[in-house]
């Protein structure tokens, strides 16, 4: 599958961040059926690759493989030349993925969830509240901080799921249709946030159906076809 370059990528890279995320001829078969045809992909710091194509063409499967959630039938995925596997701490430190709905707890508020994630990744407890508030404000859901996940609308839930991933101090973001259930304003807001992450040196792989987001974000576009 060819990559199409649409605009130059930023060379910005945070100190100590991992380098290239690379999938080499990765594919997935299940009971003789193709979930993902052999695919090559390479993403450097500050670049965004958009995965584009119809449902069922393999975009989500590729994201799962890149995140180390699923082993390919053939091919390899590496980050800085090292195998990617979500069971390894190095992979979890480097890669944050939104592929399907993340686990949420009924008796924790949105703010509680973000505090828990912030603490999990070893950040300074003294400034945790500031980071949580900043993340909620960036997605315009600070007024929902004391609500429980089951009290949210579908669009609010999507913003909450994005907050759970974006608050992570990750160097690689893998997002499966992050624009789903968002209105036009929120899609534009999300595009700005993801652009800023790329400009800071974060690598992004985003499965997306929105042409405006694809045009704004994509340094490269990887087109998928139905099998």
N, CA and C atoms as a LAMMPS dump frame, in Angstrom:
ITEM: TIMESTEP
0
ITEM: NUMBER OF ATOMS
681
ITEM: BOX BOUNDS ff ff ff
-5.0000000000000000e+02 5.0000000000000000e+02
-5.0000000000000000e+02 5.0000000000000000e+02
-5.0000000000000000e+02 5.0000000000000000e+02
ITEM: ATOMS id mol type element x y z
1 1 1 N 0.843 -1.192 0
2 1 2 C 0 0 0
3 1 3 C 0.879 1.243 0
4 2 1 N 0.779 2.128 -0.968
5 2 2 C 1.664 3.278 -1.053
6 2 3 C 1.278 4.376 -0.071
7 3 1 N 2.277 5.131 0.359
8 3 2 C 2.045 6.311 1.172
9 3 3 C 2.082 7.535 0.273
10 4 1 N 1.169 8.472 0.486
11 4 2 C 1.146 9.706 -0.279
12 4 3 C 1.547 10.859 0.62
13 5 1 N 2.563 11.605 0.202
14 5 2 C 2.986 12.773 0.982
15 5 3 C 2.134 13.962 0.608
16 6 1 N 1.61 14.661 1.624
17 6 2 C 0.75 15.807 1.353
18 6 3 C 1.35 17.12 1.82
19 7 1 N 2.24 17.075 2.839
20 7 2 C 2.864 18.295 3.317
21 7 3 C 4.065 17.913 4.156
22 8 1 N 5.043 18.8 4.321
23 8 2 C 6.227 18.439 5.092
24 8 3 C 5.908 18.248 6.564
25 9 1 N 6.609 17.31 7.196
26 9 2 C 6.408 17.054 8.618
27 9 3 C 7.318 17.939 9.448
28 10 1 N 6.9 18.204 10.677
29 10 2 C 7.732 18.96 11.602
30 10 3 C 8.929 18.128 12.031
31 11 1 N 10.074 18.784 12.241
32 11 2 C 11.26 18.093 12.728
33 11 3 C 11.363 18.161 14.246
34 12 1 N 10.361 18.775 14.88
35 12 2 C 10.397 18.931 16.332
36 12 3 C 10.357 17.584 17.011
37 13 1 N 11.2 17.423 18.042
38 13 2 C 11.252 16.152 18.753
39 13 3 C 11.634 16.406 20.196
40 14 1 N 10.799 15.947 21.16
41 14 2 C 11.145 16.165 22.559
42 14 3 C 12.374 15.362 22.943
43 15 1 N 13.226 15.891 23.858
44 15 2 C 14.432 15.169 24.263
45 15 3 C 14.105 13.787 24.793
46 16 1 N 14.862 12.796 24.371
47 16 2 C 14.702 11.444 24.867
48 16 3 C 13.548 10.677 24.269
49 17 1 N 12.861 11.247 23.282
50 17 2 C 11.713 10.547 22.706
51 17 3 C 12.174 9.447 21.771
52 18 1 N 11.359 8.378 21.641
53 18 2 C 11.709 7.312 20.73
54 18 3 C 11.71 7.798 19.291
55 19 1 N 12.308 7.001 18.433
56 19 2 C 12.419 7.37 17.04
57 19 3 C 11.317 6.814 16.179
58 20 1 N 11.687 5.997 15.214
59 20 2 C 10.775 5.586 14.159
60 20 3 C 9.932 4.382 14.585
61 21 1 N 8.614 4.498 14.368
62 21 2 C 7.698 3.369 14.5
63 21 3 C 7.55 2.768 13.107
64 22 1 N 7.842 1.482 12.982
65 22 2 C 7.889 0.874 11.656
66 22 3 C 7.176 -0.477 11.646
67 23 1 N 6.294 -0.645 10.676
68 23 2 C 5.675 -1.934 10.407
69 23 3 C 6.177 -2.446 9.075
70 24 1 N 6.722 -3.634 9.074
71 24 2 C 7.333 -4.197 7.87
72 24 3 C 6.546 -5.423 7.414
73 25 1 N 5.782 -5.233 6.337
74 25 2 C 5.009 -6.32 5.722
75 25 3 C 4.125 -7.042 6.739
76 26 1 N 3.483 -6.251 7.63
77 26 2 C 2.611 -6.866 8.629
78 26 3 C 1.271 -7.251 7.99
79 27 1 N 0.764 -8.4 8.381
80 27 2 C -0.543 -8.831 7.912
81 27 3 C -1.203 -9.666 8.985
82 28 1 N -2.514 -9.885 8.822
83 28 2 C -3.254 -10.693 9.78
84 28 3 C -4.305 -11.51 9.056
85 29 1 N -4.272 -12.81 9.326
86 29 2 C -5.284 -13.723 8.79
87 29 3 C -5.967 -14.45 9.937
88 30 1 N -7.249 -14.746 9.759
89 30 2 C -8.009 -15.488 10.748
90 30 3 C -8.849 -16.525 10.021
91 31 1 N -8.566 -17.778 10.292
92 31 2 C -9.277 -18.888 9.644
93 31 3 C -9.291 -18.743 8.118
94 32 1 N -8.142 -18.336 7.595
95 32 2 C -8.004 -18.217 6.151
96 32 3 C -8.51 -16.919 5.556
97 33 1 N -9.13 -16.063 6.373
98 33 2 C -9.641 -14.775 5.875
99 33 3 C -8.663 -13.663 6.245
100 34 1 N -8.502 -12.713 5.312
101 34 2 C -7.613 -11.577 5.558
102 34 3 C -8.31 -10.532 6.423
103 35 1 N -7.689 -10.207 7.571
104 35 2 C -8.091 -9.028 8.343
105 35 3 C -7.239 -7.824 7.95
106 36 1 N -6.008 -8.099 7.522
107 36 2 C -5.094 -7.06 7.06
108 36 3 C -4.159 -7.657 6.028
109 37 1 N -4.178 -7.097 4.835
110 37 2 C -3.236 -7.506 3.797
111 37 3 C -1.835 -6.998 4.139
112 38 1 N -0.782 -7.596 3.582
113 38 2 C 0.595 -7.154 3.878
114 38 3 C 0.765 -5.648 3.677
115 39 1 N 1.253 -4.987 4.724
116 39 2 C 1.304 -3.522 4.756
117 39 3 C 2.624 -3.048 5.341
118 40 1 N 3.201 -2.028 4.737
119 40 2 C 4.385 -1.344 5.257
120 40 3 C 3.979 0.046 5.738
121 41 1 N 4.52 0.441 6.876
122 41 2 C 4.25 1.779 7.394
123 41 3 C 5.457 2.229 8.199
124 42 1 N 5.763 3.509 8.114
125 42 2 C 6.888 4.078 8.86
126 42 3 C 6.516 5.484 9.296
127 43 1 N 6.677 5.762 10.598
128 43 2 C 6.294 7.06 11.16
129 43 3 C 7.438 7.574 12.019
130 44 1 N 7.931 8.754 11.683
131 44 2 C 9.006 9.388 12.439
132 44 3 C 8.428 10.395 13.427
133 45 1 N 9.208 10.829 14.428
134 45 2 C 8.725 11.844 15.364
135 45 3 C 8.25 13.089 14.635
136 46 1 N 7.091 13.592 15.026
137 46 2 C 6.534 14.789 14.424
138 46 3 C 5.718 14.543 13.175
139 47 1 N 5.587 13.294 12.749
140 47 2 C 4.817 12.969 11.554
141 47 3 C 3.461 12.389 11.923
142 48 1 N 2.498 12.554 11.031
143 48 2 C 1.182 11.943 11.171
144 48 3 C 0.859 11.167 9.906
145 49 1 N 0.568 9.89 10.07
146 49 2 C 0.068 9.061 8.985
147 49 3 C -1.418 8.832 9.21
148 50 1 N -2.226 9.179 8.234
149 50 2 C -3.671 8.951 8.299
150 50 3 C -4.004 7.677 7.544
151 51 1 N -4.76 6.798 8.191
152 51 2 C -5.256 5.579 7.563
153 51 3 C -6.649 5.875 7.036
154 52 1 N -6.846 5.653 5.746
155 52 2 C -8.107 6.021 5.102
156 52 3 C -8.642 4.844 4.304
157 53 1 N -9.942 4.589 4.441
158 53 2 C -10.553 3.507 3.685
159 53 3 C -11.85 3.057 4.318
160 54 1 N -12.577 2.164 3.64
161 54 2 C -13.881 1.727 4.136
162 54 3 C -13.766 0.855 5.377
163 55 1 N -14.872 0.731 6.093
164 55 2 C -14.911 -0.162 7.24
165 55 3 C -14.597 -1.585 6.799
166 56 1 N -13.815 -2.283 7.632
167 56 2 C -13.479 -3.66 7.331
168 56 3 C -12.271 -3.837 6.433
169 57 1 N -11.587 -2.728 6.124
170 57 2 C -10.446 -2.83 5.205
171 57 3 C -9.121 -3.061 5.922
172 58 1 N -9.117 -3.048 7.264
173 58 2 C -7.91 -3.4 8.004
174 58 3 C -7.293 -2.29 8.83
175 59 1 N -7.911 -1.115 8.867
176 59 2 C -7.326 0.018 9.584
177 59 3 C -7.194 -0.274 11.082
178 60 1 N -8.278 -0.739 11.697
179 60 2 C -8.246 -1.016 13.137
180 60 3 C -7.287 -2.146 13.45
181 61 1 N -7.259 -3.159 12.61
182 61 2 C -6.327 -4.268 12.821
183 61 3 C -4.89 -3.774 12.793
184 62 1 N -4.567 -2.894 11.848
185 62 2 C -3.21 -2.348 11.793
186 62 3 C -2.893 -1.557 13.055
187 63 1 N -3.825 -0.751 13.537
188 63 2 C -3.592 0.013 14.76
189 63 3 C -3.338 -0.915 15.95
190 64 1 N -4.1 -1.984 16.04
191 64 2 C -3.898 -2.936 17.136
192 64 3 C -2.51 -3.579 17.057
193 65 1 N -2.095 -3.893 15.864
194 65 2 C -0.769 -4.495 15.688
195 65 3 C 0.325 -3.485 16.022
196 66 1 N 0.178 -2.24 15.572
197 66 2 C 1.166 -1.21 15.867
198 66 3 C 1.269 -0.928 17.361
199 67 1 N 0.158 -1.06 18.071
200 67 2 C 0.139 -0.825 19.52
201 67 3 C 0.684 -1.998 20.311
202 68 1 N 0.919 -3.123 19.637
203 68 2 C 1.366 -4.313 20.341
204 68 3 C 0.256 -5.076 21.007
205 69 1 N -1.004 -4.733 20.688
206 69 2 C -2.162 -5.412 21.261
207 69 3 C -2.433 -6.745 20.577
208 70 1 N -1.988 -6.87 19.342
209 70 2 C -2.272 -8.039 18.521
210 70 3 C -1.009 -8.411 17.757
211 71 1 N -0.682 -9.68 17.752
212 71 2 C 0.482 -10.128 16.999
213 71 3 C 0.104 -10.32 15.533
214 72 1 N 0.949 -9.869 14.606
215 72 2 C 0.649 -10.105 13.193
216 72 3 C 0.85 -11.566 12.831
217 73 1 N 0.152 -11.998 11.801
218 73 2 C 0.403 -13.345 11.296
219 73 3 C 1.799 -13.431 10.702
220 74 1 N 2.194 -12.372 10.024
221 74 2 C 3.534 -12.259 9.463
222 74 3 C 3.965 -10.805 9.555
223 75 1 N 5.267 -10.569 9.454
224 75 2 C 5.793 -9.226 9.502
225 75 3 C 6.192 -8.818 10.91
226 76 1 N 6.779 -7.638 11.02
227 76 2 C 7.281 -7.156 12.301
228 76 3 C 6.889 -5.703 12.517
229 77 1 N 6.769 -5.322 13.797
230 77 2 C 6.57 -3.929 14.192
231 77 3 C 7.66 -3.585 15.196
232 78 1 N 8.36 -2.48 14.941
233 78 2 C 9.435 -2.057 15.831
234 78 3 C 9.324 -0.569 16.126
235 79 1 N 9.827 -0.186 17.287
236 79 2 C 9.976 1.214 17.656
237 79 3 C 11.431 1.403 18.034
238 80 1 N 12.125 2.247 17.291
239 80 2 C 13.572 2.391 17.469
240 80 3 C 14.287 1.057 17.283
241 81 1 N 13.762 0.211 16.403
242 81 2 C 14.391 -1.065 16.113
243 81 3 C 14.078 -2.172 17.097
244 82 1 N 13.275 -1.879 18.123
245 82 2 C 12.944 -2.882 19.134
246 82 3 C 11.506 -3.353 18.936
247 83 1 N 11.239 -4.639 19.137
248 83 2 C 9.88 -5.151 18.931
249 83 3 C 8.866 -4.452 19.827
250 84 1 N 7.677 -4.21 19.283
251 84 2 C 6.583 -3.584 20.022
252 84 3 C 5.701 -4.68 20.619
253 85 1 N 5.439 -4.582 21.917
254 85 2 C 4.605 -5.565 22.616
255 85 3 C 4.014 -4.873 23.834
256 86 1 N 2.686 -4.796 23.916
257 86 2 C 2.046 -4.061 25.01
258 86 3 C 2.338 -4.658 26.386
259 87 1 N 2.821 -5.91 26.423
260 87 2 C 3.183 -6.502 27.716
261 87 3 C 4.495 -5.945 28.247
262 88 1 N 5.254 -5.27 27.388
263 88 2 C 6.528 -4.689 27.792
264 88 3 C 6.329 -3.242 28.248
265 89 1 N 6.951 -2.897 29.353
266 89 2 C 6.819 -1.543 29.908
267 89 3 C 7.294 -0.482 28.916
268 90 1 N 8.349 -0.772 28.167
269 90 2 C 8.875 0.215 27.227
270 90 3 C 7.839 0.577 26.169
271 91 1 N 7.073 -0.415 25.72
272 91 2 C 6.016 -0.142 24.745
273 91 3 C 4.916 0.692 25.367
274 92 1 N 4.493 0.349 26.563
275 92 2 C 3.418 1.093 27.218
276 92 3 C 3.846 2.516 27.555
277 93 1 N 5.115 2.699 27.889
278 93 2 C 5.613 4.048 28.166
279 93 3 C 5.569 4.921 26.92
280 94 1 N 5.85 4.318 25.771
281 94 2 C 6.017 5.108 24.547
282 94 3 C 4.732 5.31 23.776
283 95 1 N 3.821 4.318 23.801
284 95 2 C 2.668 4.314 22.901
285 95 3 C 1.367 4.4 23.688
286 96 1 N 0.516 5.354 23.304
287 96 2 C -0.841 5.464 23.844
288 96 3 C -1.822 5.267 22.697
289 97 1 N -2.807 4.408 22.905
290 97 2 C -3.726 4.062 21.817
291 97 3 C -5.174 4.192 22.255
292 98 1 N -5.978 4.735 21.34
293 98 2 C -7.427 4.714 21.502
294 98 3 C -7.976 3.849 20.376
295 99 1 N -8.163 2.58 20.689
296 99 2 C -8.68 1.603 19.724
297 99 3 C -9.806 0.861 20.433
298 100 1 N -11.046 1.303 20.201
299 100 2 C -12.165 0.802 20.982
300 100 3 C -12.308 1.62 22.26
301 101 1 N -13.395 1.396 22.969
302 101 2 C -13.662 2.165 24.19
303 101 3 C -12.753 1.693 25.322
304 102 1 N -12.032 2.618 25.966
305 102 2 C -11.188 2.218 27.099
306 102 3 C -12.03 1.869 28.319
307 103 1 N -11.416 1.164 29.224
308 103 2 C -12.101 0.787 30.456
309 103 3 C -12.397 2.019 31.304
310 104 1 N -13.63 2.1 31.779
311 104 2 C -14.018 3.188 32.677
312 104 3 C -14.735 2.585 33.882
313 105 1 N -14.637 3.269 35.007
314 105 2 C -15.191 2.77 36.258
315 105 3 C -16.414 3.597 36.642
316 106 1 N -17.499 2.915 36.933
317 106 2 C -18.776 3.579 37.179
318 106 3 C -18.734 4.5 38.386
319 107 1 N -17.904 4.156 39.377
320 107 2 C -17.9 4.941 40.613
321 107 3 C -16.766 5.959 40.67
322 108 1 N -16.101 6.219 39.527
323 108 2 C -15.091 7.27 39.456
324 108 3 C -15.57 8.363 38.512
325 109 1 N -15.356 9.606 38.883
326 109 2 C -15.717 10.725 38.019
327 109 3 C -14.687 10.86 36.899
328 110 1 N -14.985 11.747 35.952
329 110 2 C -14.024 11.992 34.884
330 110 3 C -12.69 12.479 35.463
331 111 1 N -12.787 13.414 36.394
332 111 2 C -11.569 13.911 37.021
333 111 3 C -10.799 12.82 37.732
334 112 1 N -11.513 11.934 38.441
335 112 2 C -10.87 10.823 39.141
336 112 3 C -10.094 9.927 38.168
337 113 1 N -10.705 9.653 37.01
338 113 2 C -10.041 8.811 36.015
339 113 3 C -8.714 9.423 35.566
340 114 1 N -8.728 10.727 35.306
341 114 2 C -7.51 11.373 34.825
342 114 3 C -6.441 11.444 35.911
343 115 1 N -6.858 11.641 37.154
344 115 2 C -5.914 11.605 38.267
345 115 3 C -5.258 10.233 38.353
346 116 1 N -6.054 9.185 38.202
347 116 2 C -5.537 7.825 38.27
348 116 3 C -4.493 7.579 37.178
349 117 1 N -4.785 8.018 35.958
350 117 2 C -3.839 7.825 34.86
351 117 3 C -2.578 8.642 35.081
352 118 1 N -2.74 9.876 35.518
353 118 2 C -1.589 10.731 35.777
354 118 3 C -0.67 10.101 36.821
355 119 1 N -1.255 9.54 37.87
356 119 2 C -0.462 8.898 38.913
357 119 3 C 0.2 7.626 38.406
358 120 1 N -0.502 6.901 37.556
359 120 2 C 0.04 5.65 37.018
360 120 3 C 1.346 5.879 36.279
361 121 1 N 1.442 7.024 35.584
362 121 2 C 2.632 7.293 34.782
363 121 3 C 3.666 8.133 35.513
364 122 1 N 3.53 8.19 36.855
365 122 2 C 4.614 8.694 37.687
366 122 3 C 4.873 10.173 37.65
367 123 1 N 3.866 10.972 37.354
368 123 2 C 4.063 12.406 37.338
369 123 3 C 3.976 12.987 38.747
370 124 1 N 4.411 14.222 38.874
371 124 2 C 4.476 14.882 40.172
372 124 3 C 3.066 15.057 40.75
373 125 1 N 2.773 14.436 41.895
374 125 2 C 1.437 14.557 42.49
375 125 3 C 1.058 15.998 42.811
376 126 1 N 2.043 16.834 43.109
377 126 2 C 1.755 18.214 43.505
378 126 3 C 1.135 19.024 42.377
379 127 1 N 1.402 18.625 41.122
380 127 2 C 0.876 19.37 39.972
381 127 3 C -0.15 18.565 39.18
382 128 1 N -0.609 17.464 39.757
383 128 2 C -1.577 16.598 39.068
384 128 3 C -2.869 17.347 38.755
385 129 1 N -3.402 18.063 39.725
386 129 2 C -4.675 18.758 39.525
387 129 3 C -4.595 19.751 38.37
388 130 1 N -3.453 20.407 38.235
389 130 2 C -3.277 21.36 37.136
390 130 3 C -3.315 20.664 35.786
391 131 1 N -2.659 19.514 35.689
392 131 2 C -2.642 18.78 34.421
393 131 3 C -4.027 18.247 34.069
394 132 1 N -4.724 17.734 35.067
395 132 2 C -6.069 17.205 34.829
396 132 3 C -6.994 18.304 34.345
397 133 1 N -6.975 19.448 35.029
398 133 2 C -7.833 20.553 34.617
399 133 3 C -7.465 21.043 33.217
400 134 1 N -6.177 21.139 32.93
401 134 2 C -5.741 21.603 31.615
402 134 3 C -6.209 20.655 30.512
403 135 1 N -6.156 19.345 30.788
404 135 2 C -6.593 18.388 29.777
405 135 3 C -8.092 18.487 29.532
406 136 1 N -8.862 18.598 30.592
407 136 2 C -10.309 18.729 30.438
408 136 3 C -10.667 20.037 29.732
409 137 1 N -9.977 21.115 30.08
410 137 2 C -10.244 22.401 29.432
411 137 3 C -9.888 22.368 27.956
412 138 1 N -8.828 21.665 27.598
413 138 2 C -8.406 21.621 26.198
414 138 3 C -9.465 20.984 25.307
415 139 1 N -10.264 20.086 25.877
416 139 2 C -11.341 19.428 25.141
417 139 3 C -12.707 20.039 25.448
418 140 1 N -12.689 21.126 26.22
419 140 2 C -13.903 21.862 26.582
420 140 3 C -14.904 21.009 27.364
421 141 1 N -14.371 20.184 28.272
422 141 2 C -15.258 19.366 29.113
423 141 3 C -14.913 19.518 30.6
424 142 1 N -14.278 20.64 30.96
425 142 2 C -13.943 20.858 32.366
426 142 3 C -15.192 20.901 33.239
427 143 1 N -16.302 21.364 32.673
428 143 2 C -17.551 21.44 33.446
429 143 3 C -18.13 20.059 33.745
430 144 1 N -17.546 19.017 33.137
431 144 2 C -18.018 17.649 33.366
432 144 3 C -17.115 16.877 34.331
433 145 1 N -16.168 17.547 34.951
434 145 2 C -15.139 16.874 35.754
435 145 3 C -15.722 16.013 36.865
436 146 1 N -16.853 16.418 37.447
437 146 2 C -17.415 15.673 38.574
438 146 3 C -18.523 14.704 38.151
439 147 1 N -18.742 14.572 36.857
440 147 2 C -19.731 13.601 36.383
441 147 3 C -19.112 12.207 36.283
442 148 1 N -19.999 11.212 36.288
443 148 2 C -19.575 9.836 36.083
444 148 3 C -19.709 9.487 34.595
445 149 1 N -18.907 8.535 34.107
446 149 2 C -18.943 8.202 32.68
447 149 3 C -20.331 7.867 32.153
448 150 1 N -21.145 7.182 32.969
449 150 2 C -22.467 6.774 32.487
450 150 3 C -23.454 7.945 32.401
451 151 1 N -23.044 9.119 32.884
452 151 2 C -23.906 10.293 32.817
453 151 3 C -23.641 11.151 31.57
454 152 1 N -22.753 10.707 30.711
455 152 2 C -22.352 11.506 29.557
456 152 3 C -23.143 11.137 28.31
457 153 1 N -23.272 12.104 27.409
458 153 2 C -23.812 11.805 26.077
459 153 3 C -22.754 11.058 25.277
460 154 1 N -23.115 10.556 24.109
461 154 2 C -22.156 9.799 23.309
462 154 3 C -20.985 10.669 22.868
463 155 1 N -21.262 11.916 22.485
464 155 2 C -20.184 12.81 22.106
465 155 3 C -19.282 13.165 23.273
466 156 1 N -19.873 13.376 24.45
467 156 2 C -19.091 13.656 25.645
468 156 3 C -18.24 12.448 26.03
469 157 1 N -18.782 11.25 25.868
470 157 2 C -18.009 10.043 26.149
471 157 3 C -16.792 9.952 25.237
472 158 1 N -16.962 10.316 23.954
473 158 2 C -15.822 10.281 23.049
474 158 3 C -14.74 11.269 23.487
475 159 1 N -15.131 12.458 23.914
476 159 2 C -14.16 13.43 24.41
477 159 3 C -13.475 12.927 25.677
478 160 1 N -14.224 12.283 26.54
479 160 2 C -13.653 11.676 27.749
480 160 3 C -12.635 10.602 27.376
481 161 1 N -12.968 9.739 26.415
482 161 2 C -12.035 8.693 25.974
483 161 3 C -10.767 9.312 25.398
484 162 1 N -10.921 10.386 24.655
485 162 2 C -9.744 11.073 24.116
486 162 3 C -8.888 11.653 25.24
487 163 1 N -9.54 12.214 26.262
488 163 2 C -8.796 12.77 27.394
489 163 3 C -7.97 11.696 28.09
490 164 1 N -8.527 10.485 28.214
491 164 2 C -7.815 9.389 28.866
492 164 3 C -6.519 9.047 28.14
493 165 1 N -6.511 9.219 26.832
494 165 2 C -5.33 8.905 26.03
495 165 3 C -4.391 10.104 25.946
496 166 1 N -4.946 11.293 25.719
497 166 2 C -4.11 12.463 25.502
498 166 3 C -3.371 12.918 26.757
499 167 1 N -3.862 12.561 27.94
500 167 2 C -3.166 12.961 29.161
501 167 3 C -1.917 12.111 29.395
502 168 1 N -1.813 11.015 28.689
503 168 2 C -0.635 10.16 28.802
504 168 3 C 0.606 10.875 28.263
505 169 1 N 1.756 10.736 28.929
506 169 2 C 2.998 11.331 28.428
507 169 3 C 3.643 10.434 27.374
508 170 1 N 2.887 10.104 26.335
509 170 2 C 3.352 9.167 25.314
510 170 3 C 4.036 9.895 24.17
511 171 1 N 4.903 9.182 23.471
512 171 2 C 5.605 9.72 22.303
513 171 3 C 4.956 9.294 20.992
514 172 1 N 4.052 8.313 21.065
515 172 2 C 3.335 7.827 19.88
516 172 3 C 1.857 7.75 20.231
517 173 1 N 0.996 8.338 19.388
518 173 2 C -0.45 8.253 19.567
519 173 3 C -1.048 7.469 18.408
520 174 1 N -1.845 6.456 18.728
521 174 2 C -2.553 5.647 17.743
522 174 3 C -4.042 5.821 18.015
523 175 1 N -4.772 6.395 17.056
524 175 2 C -6.164 6.763 17.292
525 175 3 C -7.052 6.2 16.2
526 176 1 N -8.096 5.486 16.611
527 176 2 C -9.026 4.864 15.672
528 176 3 C -10.297 5.71 15.586
529 177 1 N -10.438 6.439 14.487
530 177 2 C -11.595 7.303 14.24
531 177 3 C -11.888 8.206 15.442
532 178 1 N -10.928 9.031 15.848
533 178 2 C -11.146 9.885 17.022
534 178 3 C -12.243 10.917 16.815
535 179 1 N -12.607 11.169 15.547
536 179 2 C -13.633 12.173 15.246
537 179 3 C -15.051 11.658 15.401
538 180 1 N -15.226 10.358 15.627
539 180 2 C -16.578 9.808 15.652
540 180 3 C -17.405 10.415 16.784
541 181 1 N -18.655 10.693 16.479
542 181 2 C -19.645 11.243 17.412
543 181 3 C -19.342 12.685 17.83
544 182 1 N -18.378 13.338 17.187
545 182 2 C -18.068 14.725 17.515
546 182 3 C -18.692 15.658 16.492
547 183 1 N -19.163 16.817 16.97
548 183 2 C -19.715 17.805 16.047
549 183 3 C -18.591 18.544 15.324
550 184 1 N -18.96 19.431 14.411
551 184 2 C -17.967 20.121 13.579
552 184 3 C -16.98 20.924 14.414
553 185 1 N -17.498 21.637 15.43
554 185 2 C -16.613 22.445 16.278
555 185 3 C -15.611 21.577 17.02
556 186 1 N -16.082 20.47 17.606
557 186 2 C -15.196 19.614 18.38
558 186 3 C -14.175 18.909 17.469
559 187 1 N -14.559 18.605 16.234
560 187 2 C -13.587 18.011 15.305
561 187 3 C -12.478 18.997 14.989
562 188 1 N -12.843 20.256 14.803
563 188 2 C -11.826 21.279 14.549
564 188 3 C -10.916 21.452 15.762
565 189 1 N -11.506 21.42 16.948
566 189 2 C -10.733 21.528 18.181
567 189 3 C -9.759 20.367 18.305
568 190 1 N -10.243 19.149 18.048
569 190 2 C -9.385 17.976 18.129
570 190 3 C -8.254 18.067 17.106
571 191 1 N -8.563 18.543 15.917
572 191 2 C -7.533 18.697 14.891
573 191 3 C -6.424 19.621 15.38
574 192 1 N -6.791 20.711 16.034
575 192 2 C -5.793 21.644 16.574
576 192 3 C -4.929 20.976 17.644
577 193 1 N -5.556 20.197 18.519
578 193 2 C -4.81 19.525 19.583
579 193 3 C -3.829 18.505 19.01
580 194 1 N -4.266 17.735 18.023
581 194 2 C -3.397 16.725 17.433
582 194 3 C -2.276 17.364 16.624
583 195 1 N -2.576 18.465 15.965
584 195 2 C -1.538 19.199 15.237
585 195 3 C -0.464 19.684 16.2
586 196 1 N -0.889 20.184 17.35
587 196 2 C 0.072 20.652 18.353
588 196 3 C 0.929 19.51 18.878
589 197 1 N 0.322 18.339 19.062
590 197 2 C 1.107 17.191 19.523
591 197 3 C 2.147 16.799 18.484
592 198 1 N 1.763 16.786 17.225
593 198 2 C 2.722 16.464 16.181
594 198 3 C 3.849 17.486 16.138
595 199 1 N 3.503 18.757 16.274
596 199 2 C 4.517 19.808 16.233
597 199 3 C 5.481 19.718 17.413
598 200 1 N 5.043 19.101 18.507
599 200 2 C 5.914 18.904 19.671
600 200 3 C 6.812 17.679 19.511
601 201 1 N 6.623 16.919 18.437
602 201 2 C 7.464 15.758 18.182
603 201 3 C 6.79 14.42 18.363
604 202 1 N 5.521 14.408 18.728
605 202 2 C 4.79 13.154 18.872
606 202 3 C 4.5 12.556 17.503
607 203 1 N 4.634 11.237 17.395
608 203 2 C 4.251 10.524 16.18
609 203 3 C 2.778 10.133 16.274
610 204 1 N 2.042 10.292 15.171
611 204 2 C 0.621 9.964 15.163
612 204 3 C 0.295 9.025 14.01
613 205 1 N -0.559 8.047 14.307
614 205 2 C -1.212 7.236 13.282
615 205 3 C -2.7 7.302 13.587
616 206 1 N -3.474 7.83 12.636
617 206 2 C -4.88 8.126 12.881
618 206 3 C -5.735 7.529 11.771
619 207 1 N -6.652 6.628 12.129
620 207 2 C -7.662 6.159 11.183
621 207 3 C -8.779 7.186 11.17
622 208 1 N -9.109 7.711 10.001
623 208 2 C -10.007 8.856 9.942
624 208 3 C -10.863 8.811 8.686
625 209 1 N -12.157 9.169 8.842
626 209 2 C -13.08 9.274 7.715
627 209 3 C -13.374 10.723 7.338
628 210 1 N -12.873 11.664 8.139
629 210 2 C -13.186 13.07 7.913
630 210 3 C -12.17 13.684 6.95
631 211 1 N -12.604 14.148 5.771
632 211 2 C -11.652 14.683 4.796
633 211 3 C -10.932 15.932 5.276
634 212 1 N -11.597 16.795 6.053
635 212 2 C -10.946 18.002 6.54
636 212 3 C -9.839 17.668 7.536
637 213 1 N -10.11 16.727 8.447
638 213 2 C -9.083 16.313 9.397
639 213 3 C -7.927 15.637 8.674
640 214 1 N -8.243 14.81 7.697
641 214 2 C -7.202 14.123 6.93
642 214 3 C -6.293 15.124 6.245
643 215 1 N -6.889 16.131 5.631
644 215 2 C -6.111 17.143 4.927
645 215 3 C -5.252 17.951 5.89
646 216 1 N -5.8 18.271 7.068
647 216 2 C -5.081 19.101 8.032
648 216 3 C -3.961 18.347 8.734
649 217 1 N -4.184 17.066 9.014
650 217 2 C -3.24 16.316 9.84
651 217 3 C -2.215 15.517 9.046
652 218 1 N -2.626 14.988 7.9
653 218 2 C -1.842 13.945 7.26
654 218 3 C -0.587 14.425 6.554
655 219 1 N 0.582 14.054 7.075
656 219 2 C 1.814 14.184 6.311
657 219 3 C 1.85 13.113 5.218
658 220 1 N 1.286 11.98 5.555
659 220 2 C 1.126 10.89 4.602
660 220 3 C -0.279 10.313 4.773
661 221 1 N -0.806 9.738 3.703
662 221 2 C -2.087 9.043 3.764
663 221 3 C -1.881 7.628 3.251
664 222 1 N -2.304 6.665 4.048
665 222 2 C -2.217 5.259 3.675
666 222 3 C -3.631 4.799 3.322
667 223 1 N -3.867 4.566 2.047
668 223 2 C -5.207 4.21 1.559
669 223 3 C -5.407 2.705 1.625
670 224 1 N -6.549 2.319 2.186
671 224 2 C -6.944 0.915 2.268
672 224 3 C -8.101 0.664 1.301
673 225 1 N -8.209 -0.546 0.843
674 225 2 C -9.298 -0.931 -0.041
675 225 3 C -10.042 -2.114 0.565
676 226 1 N -11.304 -2.275 0.166
677 226 2 C -12.073 -3.442 0.594
678 226 3 C -11.493 -4.691 -0.067
679 227 1 N -11.559 -5.793 0.675
680 227 2 C -11.022 -7.039 0.107
681 227 3 C -12.12 -7.801 -0.592
